[in-house]
Amino acid sequence: MRAALSSEWLKLRSLRSTYQALGTAGLTMVLGAAWTLYVSSLADERGSVRAAPPEVGFLPLLQISLAVLGVLAITSEYATGMIRTSVTVVPDRARLLLAKAVIVGLTTLAAAETIQLVTYATSRLIAGGHPLGFNDTSLGDDLPMLLASGLSVAALALVGLGLGTVARSTAGATGAVVALLFVLPGLVTYLPAPWNTRVASLLLPSLVPQIAGDRLSTRLGDGVLPPWAALAVLLAYPVAALVAGFLFLRRRDV
């Protein structure tokens, strides 16, 4: 297993797309600083402003950027034919996919948590004493949300890895991730009450505030989940995607 992990780490570091995805994810820090500067200037004009915290507002950009990294970790091998070499060197396909999942999960989790914490610290430093709403709380209060956000990014990257294994197409797997993150939550709003909120509470965009026990999760009404249940649902997404990916990887030729 150690050799498989080393191989997957080397392959991930060798991909130009890895650095492109990480660079795009890093834009969250730049956008967070720009957003804080903007709302701080508004606060100077108006006296106070209630603004969304940048680490929350730009979380979808971070999620989709690193989800694409998860997709490319497998679809790039199909595109180049490297997957044949991979299964020759590691014939146990379960171990191969598990090694990819461990490397992708740890890489995206580390990157996401670092970006979130830097964005948080930078925005609070820029905000200073401006009354912006999001800088009224302490790091201890906000840490559960930051940790849950990073975990959601890693989970979505693993979903991308699983869907990429199923689809063997970067465009197809990325489109499926985008649908999970942006399209499906919009469609759920058309369901009759109370099923709209109950189903919405199970979708990816709603899980982070529920895991963190954030007061914003009360907007879901009857559908709100306790933190442990929301965490279980979040973890179920990558597990389901990776199981599906393994079944397709095992049953068909590469």
C-alpha positions in Angstrom: 0.0 0.0 0.0 2.9 2.4 0.8 4.2 2.0 -2.8 0.8 2.7 -4.2 0.4 5.8 -2.1 3.9 7.0 -3.2 3.0 6.4 -6.8 -0.3 8.3 -6.6 1.4 11.2 -4.8 4.0 11.4 -7.5 1.4 11.3 -10.2 -0.7 14.0 -8.6 2.4 16.3 -8.2 3.3 15.7 -11.8 0.0 17.0 -13.2 0.0 20.6 -14.4 -3.8 20.6 -13.7 -3.1 20.0 -10.0 -1.4 23.4 -9.7 -4.0 25.1 -11.9 -6.7 23.7 -9.6 -4.9 24.8 -6.5 -4.2 28.2 -8.0 -7.9 28.7 -8.8 -8.8 27.6 -5.3 -6.2 30.1 -3.9 -8.2 32.9 -5.6 -10.5 32.6 -2.6 -7.9 34.4 -0.5 -7.6 37.2 -3.0 -11.4 37.6 -3.5 -11.9 37.4 0.3 -9.5 40.3 0.8 -11.1 42.3 -2.0 -14.5 41.7 -0.6 -13.5 42.8 2.9 -12.0 46.0 1.5 -15.2 46.7 -0.4 -17.6 46.2 2.5 -15.2 48.1 4.8 -15.5 51.0 2.5 -19.3 50.7 2.6 -19.2 50.6 6.4 -17.2 53.9 6.4 -20.0 55.5 4.3 -23.0 53.9 6.1 -21.8 53.4 9.6 -22.3 49.6 9.6 -22.8 46.8 7.1 -24.0 43.2 7.5 -21.9 41.2 5.1 -21.4 37.5 4.5 -18.0 36.2 5.7 -15.7 35.8 2.7 -14.7 32.2 3.8 -18.4 31.3 3.5 -19.3 33.4 0.5 -16.5 32.1 -1.7 -16.7 28.5 -0.5 -18.4 27.3 -3.7 -15.4 28.5 -5.7 -13.1 26.5 -3.4 -15.3 23.5 -3.6 -15.6 23.3 -7.3 -11.9 24.1 -7.9 -10.7 21.2 -5.8 -13.5 18.9 -7.0 -12.0 19.3 -10.4 -8.7 18.2 -9.0 -10.4 15.0 -7.8 -11.9 14.5 -11.2 -8.6 15.0 -13.1 -6.7 12.7 -10.7 -8.4 9.8 -12.6 -9.7 11.2 -15.9 -6.3 12.4 -16.9 -5.1 8.8 -16.8 -7.9 7.7 -19.0 -7.1 10.5 -21.4 -3.4 9.6 -21.7 -3.7 5.9 -21.4 -1.7 5.9 -18.2 -4.5 4.0 -16.5 -3.3 0.8 -18.3 0.1 1.2 -16.7 -1.5 1.9 -13.3 -3.6 -1.3 -13.3 -0.6 -3.3 -14.5 1.6 -2.0 -11.6 -1.2 -2.2 -9.1 -3.5 -5.0 -10.3 -5.6 -4.8 -7.2 -8.1 -2.2 -8.4 -9.6 -1.6 -5.0 -6.1 -0.8 -3.6 -5.4 1.5 -6.6 -8.6 3.5 -6.1 -8.1 3.6 -2.3 -4.6 5.0 -2.8 -5.9 7.7 -5.1 -8.7 8.5 -2.6 -6.3 8.9 0.3 -3.9 11.2 -1.7 -6.7 13.3 -3.2 -8.5 13.5 0.2 -5.5 14.5 2.2 -4.3 17.0 -0.4 -7.6 18.7 -0.8 -8.3 18.7 2.9 -4.9 20.3 3.7 -5.3 22.9 0.9 -8.9 23.7 1.8 -8.2 24.2 5.5 -5.2 26.3 4.8 -7.0 28.5 2.3 -10.0 28.9 4.6 -7.9 29.9 7.6 -5.8 32.3 5.6 -8.9 33.9 4.2 -10.4 34.1 7.6 -7.3 35.7 9.2 -6.8 38.1 6.3 -10.4 39.3 6.2 -10.5 39.9 10.0 -7.2 41.8 9.8 -8.4 44.0 6.9 -11.8 44.5 8.6 -10.2 45.8 11.8 -12.8 47.7 13.8 -15.3 48.1 11.0 -18.7 46.8 12.0 -19.3 44.2 9.3 -21.2 41.6 11.2 -19.0 38.7 10.3 -16.1 40.0 12.4 -18.1 40.2 15.6 -17.3 36.6 16.6 -14.2 34.9 17.8 -12.1 32.2 16.2 -13.4 29.7 18.7 -16.9 30.5 17.6 -16.1 30.3 13.9 -13.7 27.3 14.0 -16.4 24.6 13.6 -17.6 26.3 10.4 -14.1 26.6 9.0 -13.3 22.9 9.7 -16.6 21.8 8.3 -16.0 23.8 5.2 -12.6 22.2 4.6 -14.1 18.8 5.1 -16.8 19.5 2.6 -14.2 20.4 0.0 -12.3 17.2 0.5 -15.6 15.2 0.4 -16.5 16.9 -2.9 -13.1 16.2 -4.3 -13.6 12.5 -3.5 -17.0 12.6 -5.1 -15.3 14.0 -8.2 -12.8 11.1 -8.1 -15.6 8.6 -7.9 -17.6 10.1 -10.6 -14.5 10.5 -12.8 -13.9 6.8 -12.4 -17.5 6.1 -13.5 -17.7 8.5 -16.4 -14.0 8.4 -17.6 -14.7 11.9 -18.8 -13.5 15.2 -17.3 -16.5 17.1 -18.7 -19.0 14.5 -17.7 -17.8 14.1 -14.1 -17.3 17.9 -13.7 -20.8 18.5 -15.0 -22.2 16.0 -12.5 -20.4 17.7 -9.6 -21.7 21.1 -10.7 -25.2 19.6 -10.8 -24.9 18.3 -7.3 -23.5 21.6 -6.0 -25.6 24.2 -7.9 -28.4 22.7 -10.0 -30.0 20.2 -7.7 -30.4 22.6 -4.7 -32.3 25.0 -7.0 -34.6 22.3 -8.3 -35.4 21.1 -4.8 -37.0 24.5 -4.0 -39.9 23.6 -6.3 -40.9 20.7 -4.1 -44.0 21.2 -2.0 -43.4 22.1 1.7 -42.2 20.6 3.9 -40.4 18.3 1.5 -38.4 21.2 0.0 -36.6 21.9 3.3 -36.3 18.3 4.3 -34.6 17.3 1.0 -32.6 20.5 1.0 -31.1 19.6 4.4 -29.6 16.5 2.7 -27.9 18.4 -0.1 -24.2 19.4 -0.1 -24.6 23.2 0.2 -26.7 22.8 3.3 -24.5 20.4 5.2 -21.7 22.7 6.3 -23.8 25.0 8.5 -25.6 22.0 10.0 -22.4 20.2 10.9 -21.1 23.4 12.5 -24.4 23.9 14.4 -24.5 27.4 12.8 -27.6 29.5 13.4 -27.9 30.0 9.6 -29.0 26.4 9.3 -32.3 27.3 11.0 -33.4 28.7 7.6 -34.0 25.1 6.6 -36.9 24.9 9.1 -38.2 21.4 9.7 -35.5 19.8 7.6 -32.5 20.8 9.8 -30.3 17.9 10.9 -28.2 17.6 14.1 -24.5 17.9 13.5 -23.7 14.2 13.7 -26.4 13.4 11.2 -25.3 16.1 8.8 -21.7 14.8 9.1 -22.8 11.3 8.3 -24.7 12.5 5.2 -21.6 14.5 4.1 -19.4 11.4 4.4 -22.0 9.3 2.6 -21.5 11.3 -0.6 -17.9 10.3 -1.3 -18.4 6.8 0.0 -21.3 6.2 -2.5 -19.3 7.8 -5.4 -16.2 5.8 -4.7 -18.1 2.5 -4.3 -19.7 3.2 -7.7 -16.3 4.1 -9.1 -14.8 0.9 -7.9 -17.6 -1.2 -9.3 -17.1 0.3 -12.7 -13.3 0.1 -12.5 -13.5 -3.6 -11.6 -16.0 -4.7 -14.2 -14.7 -3.1 -17.3 -11.5 -3.1 -19.3 -9.4 0.0 -19.1 
